[in-house]
Amino acid sequence: MPAAAYTPSLPGLSTADEVDTVINWGLGADSTAYLARILTDPSAYGIDLERTAVLYMATGSEWPETRMLVEEFMLPLLREHEVRFVQLSRSGQPKATGITVLDDSRRPERLFARGPWTLWDELESVGTVPQQAGTRKCSLRAKGEVGDRWLMQVMGGRPFRQIMGFNADEPGRRFGDAAASKIPGRTGVYPLIDWGWHRQQCENYLLERFGVHWPKSYCTFCCFPVSMGALPAHLERMRSHPDIAGEVLRLEYTAMSLNPNARLYGKRSLLELLDPSRPRDRACLEAFERELDVPWALYHVVPA
């Protein structure tokens, strides 16, 4: 069915409101460091919180520690400063189903981990895993397209700036973002690059500010840690969450049953990277066995 027009839920806010700044928040160290820093003195960073909205697009498979840290440290900050926090997701697999506004509040109490349709739902429904080749289509569908639809509906073509949390290690993303933008009135802004804040500086700021290490934000089944050189850290994260590892192993197993080349990490599968002689790896493999130990049925489909 066609997507319904979006009406903001906050009293007094409409598609004609005065919001002129949108901050994309991916929950990871980079964008979190920016958001936490500017909230120390918004006006000093050119931010009018009355005219600002923070956008978060829920993919449905965020790591538990990321959700915990957001709710413990960042949501109280947003409430304290009465920052408008908009949480979005896809409504369904076809684009025509539109987007769902999970929450739109200046007093957010919880992070919505998922919406009606997630990337996991999409992958599981067609029996595949994310693809490493080409553009990050999964991110575009779950985040980029969702945020763009909200912006198109709410901003209505008015001029606004969208602040992206690309750090100084990735200056090329500035130009890619500017080239890809097709939203009328949008100007991309990249403060971390302008400040010269690299990823390590972002992590150091959050450690000093909150006393915790802020982990990278990405989906549990992401295929890109291997290409980013972060596979060892990613596997340690899997070992810390064996039940999640078991689910991801099942996703990969299903995909490889349909296509033997559908390994999660290109030439390597998650299964072959786990050593059953190691207790923590064995816990992941046991969780995988439990995932497979569920009722099943074989159907004979007769053509109509």
N, C-alpha and C positions, 0 to 999 in steps of 0.2 A: 504494500500500500504506500501511497506517497508520504513523504516526511511532513510532519506537522510543523507549522511555523513555531519558532522558539520564542517564548515570552519569559524574560528574566523574572525570577521569583522574589527578588527583594523589593519591598515597598518603595515606590518612587523611581525605580529604575525601569527603563524601557529602551526600545531600539533608538530612541532619540536622546538618551542620557548623554552625559558629558565625558564619558570615559574616552581618554585619548592615549592611554598607555597600557599595553598588555605585556605581562611578563610570562614567558614560557618556563614552567618549572617541571623538570624531568625527575626530580627527587634525588638525583645523584649529587656528588660532591661539588661539581662546578656550579650548577644553577643554584644549589642550596647556599653555597658560599656567597654568591652574589646577593641573593635575597636576604640572607641574614645580615650581611654587611650594610646594605642600603637602609635596613630598618633601624640601624643605630642612629641615623639622621637623614631621613628621606629627602628633605629639601636640599641638603648639601649635595645630593646626587641627582638633583633635578627631578625628583619624584613627588608628585602630589597624590597622596593615597586616596583622596576623594575621587580622583579621576583615573584610578588604576585598577586593573583586574589581573589576578594571577590565574593562569590556566594550567590545569593538569589533565592529561589524557590517560585514562586507566587502560592498560593492556590486559590486565587480568592475571598476570603471572609474576608479580614483583616479589623479590626475596623478602622473607619475614622480617629480617633485621632492618631493612630499609623502612618498612611500614612502621615498625616499632620506634625507630629514631625520629621519623617524621611526627608521629603522634606525641612523643615525649618532649621534643625540643622545638619543633617548628610550628605546629598548630597553636601552642600557647602564645608564640610570638605573633602569629597572624591575628589571634583573638585580641591580644593586648593592643595592637595597632589598628584593629578593625579593618583589616585588609580584605577586600572582596576576593574570595577564593572560589573559583568555578571548576567543578570536577565533571569531566565529560567521558563518554564512551560511545562506541558504535551501538546502534540499536539491533542490528542484525547483519547477516552475511551480505545481502544485496545492498548496494548504495542507496537504493530507493527507500529503505527502511529508515534512513536518516540517523540522527544522533540522539543520545539520551543525556540529559543533564542530571547527574547523580546528586549534586548539591551545588548551591549557589548562595553563599553566605558570608557575612562579615564576622561570624562567630562559629567557625567550623569546629565540630567536636570529634570528627573521625575522618580517616582517609578511606575512601571507597576503593577497595582493591580491585573490583571488577564491576562490569555492567552486564546488560542482557546478552551481549555477544563478545567473545574474547578471541585473541589470536589463537589460544589453545583450542577453542571450539572449532575454529576454521581449519587448523592443521589436522586435528583429529577427525573431522568430518570427511576429509578427502584423503587421509592416510599418507601424510607427507611431513617433512620437517622444513625449517626455514632454508632458503637457498643463499649460498655465499656469493654466487656470481651476480654481477650487475648491481643495481641500486638496492637499497634496503627496503624492498617493497613492503615487508611486514610493518616496519616503522611508519612508512608513508600511510598505509591503510589504517593502522590503529591510532596513530598520533597526528600526522600531518593533515590528512583529509578531515579528521574529526575536528581539530582546532580550526581549520580553514572554514568549515561549514558554519561553525559558531560565529567566527569573525564576520563572514559574509552576511549572516542574518542580523547580527547585533550592531555591527558598525555601520551597515547600510551605505558603504562607500565613503564615509567621512574619513578625513585624514587621521591617522594614528600611527604610533610607533610600536613595534613589537620587539621586545628585548629577548635576545637569544643567549643561552649560557654556554657558548663556545669558548673554550679557554685558549690561551696564547700558544698552546702546542698544536693547534689546528686552525691556523689563519685561513687556510683554503676554504673552510666551510663558510666563511663570511661571503665569499664570492659565489659559491654554489647556492647559498640561501637566497642571495639577492637576485641571481639569475632565474631561480625557480619560482620566485614569488609572482603570483598573478592576481593578488587581492587588491582591488582599487583602494587607493588612499594609504596603502601600507608602506612604512619605511622600517627596514630592519636595523636594529642597533645591537652592537656586540661589545659590551663594556669590558668583559674580562680580557678580550684581545687588546682593547685600547689601554687597559691598566697594565698589561704585561703579566697578568696572572696566569701562570702555568698550572697544570693539575696539582703538582706538589704544593704550590702555594695555597691553592684552594683547600686541600686536605689539611695543611698546617693551620690555616685560619680556623677551620671548624674544630680541630683538635684543641686549639687554644681557647676557643669560644665556649665549647660544650664539654670538653674533656673526653671526647670519644673519637675513634676513627670512623669516618663516614665512608661507607663502601660505595663502589660503583653501582649505578642503577641500570639493570638490564633484565630481560626475561630469563626465567630459570632454564629455558630450553634454547637460549640464544646460540647461534652457530659461530658468532664472530670472536669469542675469546681466543680461539686458536690463531686467527689472523692478526689479532691485536697483541700477540705475545703474552697474553694473560692466562693461558691455559692452566699452568700449575696452580695459580690462585683460584681459578674457577673450579678446578677439581677439589681443592680443599673446601671450597664452599659447598660443593655437592656432598662431600664426606660429613660436613657439619649438619646436613639435612638429608639423611638417608631416605626418608619417605619421599621427598621431592625427587631425589635421584632415581628412585624406583619408578615414579611416574614418567620422568623423562626417558628412562630406559624403555618403558613400554611404548611411548610415542615413537621412539626410534625403531623399536622392534617391529611395530606395525608397518611403518614406512618401508623398512628393509624387506619385509615379507612381500610387499607389493612391488618393490623395486630394490634389488640388492645393492644398487649404487647409492641409495638414499641414506648414507651415513651422516650423522649429525655434523661432523667436522670435516666434510669433504672426503679426504682419503682415509680418515680415521673415524671409528665409531666410539661412542662413549663406553660401550660394553668392553671393547678391547683395551681401553685405557685403565680399567679397574682390575686390580690384582686380587683374586680370591684368597690368597695367602695372607693378606693384610687385613686385620680385624675391621678397620673402618671401611675399607672397600667391600669387605664381605657383608657388612651391614647394609650397604647400598644394594648389593646383589640379592640379598635376602628380601629386601623391600620390593625389588623387581619381581621376584618369584611370587610374592603375595599379590602383586598387581596382576599377574597372569593367572593366579588361582581364583578365578571368578567363573560363575556360570556362563556357558556359551551355547550357541545353537548353530546348526547348519541348515540353511534354507535352500530349497530348490525353487528357483524363480521360473515360472512358465510364462512365455511371451503371450501377450494378449492377442 
